[in-house]
Amino acid sequence: MVWGWVLCLVARSQWYKTVRWVVVQVLCLWLIGLHYNLNRYYDPFTGRYITQDPLGILGGLNSYQYAGSDPINWIDPLGLIKVENNGFEGIAGKGTTNTAQAGNAATKPSTNVTGTIPTVDQLSQAAASANRNGLTDAGRALQKHGGREGSVYTYSSQKSYVLNKEAQNIVDDILSNPKTVIIHTTATENKQIIKVIHATAPDGRTLRFNEDGTKLIGFREPSKK
């Protein structure tokens, strides 16, 4: 239902036909003419989403466009970020992609030219790696963000073992969410553009790992709308 409306013509005689139009992971709201893609509503009349991408710039420079304006080769079943068709879910018969769903990543990481997206367990273990002053990488990230006013990341104590435990709970909560999107992308760190892995939960909380997923760089706050 990417390009427009679907008209169902019903014969006036005894020949009644039901037209079924199947679109991957998209529920069509027939009464109001919008498609529900889990996180956003898509308007087939304009070929755009009616709200901005919850992921902000991570979903693309145009926060209203569908699948990078290339619905032949890409789909956007979650209303978050374009996913390459793989022949089973779509119509273009593509190979694997550098995007993985957290619910599948634990057993079936995807690969492409940029490398492999680690499993959920591997990312969780990376977050638990020792940092300094008794903190893990996750604990250090929570200490950094928890002290900021308005942060979505909070802690109950600054004791290292408390920070480590509460931070790991945050990490595992994000990674275990089946709607979390894990992607290879780029980011700016210390005024340099680097390759990273982002694990973004539906609420916008994001874990940033290094390129191969062996180290948690930090937490990212949800984008403000």
C-alpha positions in Angstrom: 0.0 0.0 0.0 2.9 2.3 -0.7 1.7 4.3 -3.6 -2.0 5.0 -3.0 -5.5 3.8 -2.3 -6.8 0.3 -3.1 -10.3 0.2 -4.5 -12.3 -2.9 -3.9 -15.0 -3.5 -6.6 -17.8 -5.8 -5.7 -19.9 -7.2 -8.5 -23.6 -6.3 -8.5 -24.7 -9.8 -9.4 -24.3 -13.0 -7.5 -20.6 -12.9 -8.1 -19.1 -11.3 -5.1 -15.4 -11.1 -4.8 -13.3 -10.1 -1.8 -10.1 -8.3 -2.7 -7.3 -9.0 -0.2 -4.2 -6.9 -0.3 -1.3 -8.2 1.8 1.4 -5.8 2.9 4.2 -7.1 5.2 3.6 -6.3 8.8 1.2 -3.4 8.0 -2.3 -3.1 9.3 -4.5 -0.9 7.2 -7.0 1.4 9.0 -9.6 1.4 6.2 -12.0 3.8 7.8 -9.6 6.7 8.0 -7.3 5.7 5.2 -4.1 5.3 7.3 -1.8 2.4 7.8 -0.6 1.5 11.3 3.1 0.6 11.2 3.4 -0.1 15.0 5.1 3.2 15.9 3.6 5.6 13.4 0.7 6.0 10.9 1.5 6.1 7.2 -0.7 8.0 4.8 -0.7 6.3 1.4 -2.4 9.3 -0.3 0.7 11.5 0.4 3.2 8.7 0.6 4.5 10.0 3.9 4.1 9.3 7.6 1.9 11.8 9.4 4.3 12.1 12.4 8.1 12.3 12.7 10.3 9.3 13.1 10.6 8.5 16.9 14.3 7.6 16.3 15.0 11.1 15.0 17.9 11.4 12.6 18.7 7.7 13.1 15.8 6.9 10.9 17.0 9.1 8.1 17.4 12.8 7.3 13.7 13.1 6.3 11.8 12.1 9.4 8.5 11.7 7.5 9.6 9.6 4.5 8.7 5.9 4.1 11.6 3.5 3.6 14.0 6.1 2.3 11.6 6.9 -0.5 12.5 3.5 -2.1 9.7 1.1 -1.3 10.8 -1.4 -4.0 14.0 -2.3 -2.2 13.1 -1.4 1.4 10.3 -1.7 3.9 9.5 0.0 7.2 7.2 -2.4 9.1 7.9 -0.8 12.5 7.6 2.9 11.5 11.2 3.4 12.7 13.9 2.7 10.2 14.0 1.2 6.7 14.8 -2.5 6.5 16.0 -4.2 3.3 13.6 -6.7 1.7 14.9 -10.2 2.0 12.6 -12.1 -0.4 10.5 -13.6 2.5 9.2 -10.4 4.0 9.1 -8.3 0.9 9.0 -8.4 -2.9 12.5 -7.5 -4.0 14.4 -10.7 -3.0 17.2 -9.1 -1.1 19.9 -10.6 1.0 20.6 -10.0 4.7 20.9 -6.5 6.2 22.8 -4.6 8.8 19.6 -4.2 10.8 18.5 -6.7 13.4 15.5 -7.0 15.7 16.6 -7.7 19.3 14.2 -10.6 19.6 16.1 -12.4 16.8 19.6 -11.1 17.3 20.3 -13.6 20.1 20.2 -16.5 17.8 20.5 -15.1 14.3 22.8 -12.1 14.0 22.8 -10.4 10.5 25.8 -9.7 8.4 26.7 -7.3 5.6 29.8 -5.5 4.3 30.1 -3.6 7.6 30.4 -6.8 9.6 28.3 -8.7 12.0 25.7 -7.4 14.5 26.6 -9.2 17.7 24.0 -11.2 19.5 22.0 -9.7 22.4 24.0 -11.8 24.9 27.3 -10.5 23.4 26.2 -6.9 23.7 25.0 -7.5 27.3 28.3 -9.0 28.2 30.2 -6.1 26.6 28.2 -3.6 28.7 29.2 -5.6 31.8 33.0 -5.2 31.1 35.1 -3.5 33.7 35.7 0.2 33.3 37.4 1.9 36.3 36.8 2.7 40.0 34.9 -0.5 40.4 32.4 0.4 37.7 31.4 -1.5 34.6 31.0 0.2 31.2 27.3 0.3 31.9 27.7 1.5 35.4 29.9 4.4 34.2 27.3 5.3 31.6 24.6 5.4 34.2 26.7 7.5 36.5 27.3 10.0 33.7 23.7 10.3 32.6 22.0 9.8 36.0 23.4 13.0 37.3 21.9 15.1 34.5 18.7 17.0 35.1 15.8 15.5 33.0 17.7 12.3 32.1 15.6 9.2 31.6 18.4 7.2 33.2 18.3 7.3 37.0 20.0 5.5 39.9 19.2 5.0 43.5 22.8 5.3 44.8 26.2 6.2 43.6 27.8 3.1 45.1 29.6 1.2 42.4 27.8 -2.1 42.9 24.4 -0.4 42.8 25.3 1.6 39.7 26.5 -1.6 38.0 23.4 -3.6 38.9 20.9 -0.9 37.9 22.8 0.0 34.7 22.9 -3.6 33.7 19.1 -3.9 34.3 18.7 -0.9 31.9 20.9 -2.5 29.3 19.1 -5.9 29.4 15.7 -4.2 29.4 16.6 -2.4 26.2 18.2 -5.4 24.5 15.5 -7.9 25.5 12.7 -5.8 24.1 11.6 -7.5 20.8 10.9 -4.1 19.3 14.4 -2.8 19.9 16.2 -2.0 16.7 19.9 -2.8 16.5 21.8 -1.2 13.6 25.3 -0.2 12.3 25.5 3.5 12.0 27.9 6.5 12.4 28.1 8.9 15.3 30.3 11.8 16.4 32.5 11.2 19.4 35.2 13.7 20.5 34.6 15.7 17.3 35.3 12.6 15.2 32.8 10.6 13.1 33.1 6.9 14.0 31.3 3.7 13.1 29.1 2.4 16.0 26.3 0.0 16.8 23.1 1.5 18.2 20.4 -0.5 20.0 17.4 1.7 20.2 14.3 0.8 22.3 10.8 1.9 21.2 10.9 4.7 23.8 14.0 6.1 22.3 16.5 5.0 24.9 19.7 4.0 23.0 22.8 2.0 23.8 25.9 3.0 21.8 28.5 0.3 21.2 31.8 0.5 19.3 31.8 -0.9 15.7 32.2 -4.5 16.6 30.0 -4.4 19.7 32.7 -5.4 22.1 32.5 -2.2 24.2 29.6 -0.1 25.4 30.4 3.6 24.7 27.5 4.9 26.6 23.8 5.6 26.9 22.0 8.1 24.6 18.9 10.1 25.6 15.7 9.8 23.6 15.5 12.6 21.0 13.4 15.5 22.0 10.5 16.4 19.8 
